[in-house]
Amino acid sequence: MEDGSSNIRVRLLDNCYNNNNDGRIEDNTISGPTSFSRTCFNGLNALSGFLILEGDNLQNLFGQLQIFGLDGKQCFVIIISLIILPTVWLNNMSILSYISASGVLASIVLLASILWAALFDGIGFQTSQTHFINWKGMPTAISLYAFCYCAHPVFPTLYISMINPKKFSKVMFVCFLLCTISYASMAIVGYLMFVPSVLSQITLNLPINKISSKVAIYTTLVNPIAKYSLMIKPLENSMENQLPIHYKTRVCSLLIRTTLVISTVIVALAIPFFGYLMSLVGAFLSVTASIVLPCLCFLKISGIYQRLGFEQVFIVGIVIMGIAIMLAMF
């Protein structure tokens, strides 16, 4: 359901871009602020989730670390942020874009290593304590799925950057299909392997003395580092475009980018629980940026809100579904 509605919202965004002929969306420095200027918190919290994920897995690998009174997880979050910071300062993102594209391969490697651990490293699958549906966990599960499909704020940048933007909808359909298969497979395999003690990140359940576990953990560590600077780019553009012309200097740009990284570190240290943060982001921020806003933007730009029809009713239904997801967390 979430995948289908997300794909529909991509098509609505595509129609918004195609219907926009007045020059407002001409390049990647304008398109993000035009559509999603009020959704920066969504991206910042998603990036904070990356840092939490890194901190959890590094602590799992190397144990406790004490520096200046900070515990191991906090130290690793700060260390990773310092490693990522120079990549955020780059203006030419072409190199990192190729690295980020390897995320598809990384996802396959991660799923394969998890399956290997289950089948050949003695973990196996448990069926005696499993439940087909757990209604109490449904709101959290839906919120986490919403977070998984929350990349809509960066779509304007991707659309403008494509050689042939007319293929945007087709490319996104394939991406959503592959992502859904990957998410569903990982969720089912992880649940069957470690129920009822599965943690917010399946890599934290894996025995670290196994080769397959180390492959899964290191793959999990490398992937967010490559994606971080690309995901923060629309936020940088949005903030830099709000500056007066005489402040649009290299120094101000570096200051803004550094401040964004620091803000994600603060959130990661203040809310160190990956699952809760991601469900919170999914329920409130991702739903707003990826469900409600694209539909409302399409209704406004296309003008179909002025007439009653099946398309209007269907889109309003998606908006109501998004609001219901947010209310379900209460």
C-alpha positions, 0 to 999 in steps of 0.5 A: 500500500505504501509503495503504491501510494508513493509511486502515485505521488511520484507521478503527481510530482512529475505532473507538477514539473511538467505543468510548471512552465513559468520558470519557477523550477529551472535548476536544482537550486530552486526546485527544492525550496519551491516544493519543500522549503518547509520540510527540512526537519524531515531530511535532518532527522533522516540524516541523524538516523544515519549517524545513530545507525553508525554509532550503534553498529560501531559500538557493537563491533568495537565495544565501549569507548570513553573519550572526555566522558562520552560513552562509546556510541556518542564517541562513534557518532562524533567520529563518523560526523567528522569523517563525513564533514569534508564530503559535505563541503564538496561542490562537485558531487559527481564522485559521491554520486557514483559511490551512492549508486553502489547502494543498490549493490550494497543492499543486495550484499546486505540481504545476501549476508543476512540470508547466509547467516540464517542458513549456514551460520547456525542462526536458522529461522524460528516459527514457533513464536511468530505471529502473522499480524501484531496489531499493537505494532502496526502504527510503528510499522506503518511509520517505519515504512513511511520513512523508507519511502520519504525521499520525495524532497530530493526528487526535484533535484534528481528530476532536474539532473536527469539527461531525459526527465521524461523517464522520471516516472519509469525510473522511480517505478523501478526504484520503488519496486526494487525497494519494496522487495528489499524492505519486505524481504529484510523485514520477513527474514529478520523477524523469522531469525530473531523473533521476539528479540529482534532489535531496531537494526538487524545487524545488532542481533548478528553474532560479530564473530561470523564472516557473514555478520561482519560483511553485513555490518560493514556494508551497513556502515559504508552505505550511509557515509556515501549517501549523507552528503547527497541527501543533505544537498537539497537542504544546503541549497534551500538555506543558501538560496535564502541568503542575500546576494552579498552573503552568498560566498564560499565561507557562508556556504561552508558555515551553513553546511557545517551547521547542518552537520552539527545539528544532525549530530545534536539530534543523534546524541539527544535521541539515540534510539534508531527505531523510535526516531525513524518511526517518529520521522516517518509518522510526522515529517515523512508523511508531511513531505512525502504524502500530504505536500506532493498531493496538495501541490498537485491539486494546486498546480493542476487546478483540478481542486476546482472541479469534482472528479474521480482523480480529485477524490482519489488524491484527497483519499491519499491525503486522508491516509497520510493524516491517519498515519500521523494520528495512529502514533498517538 
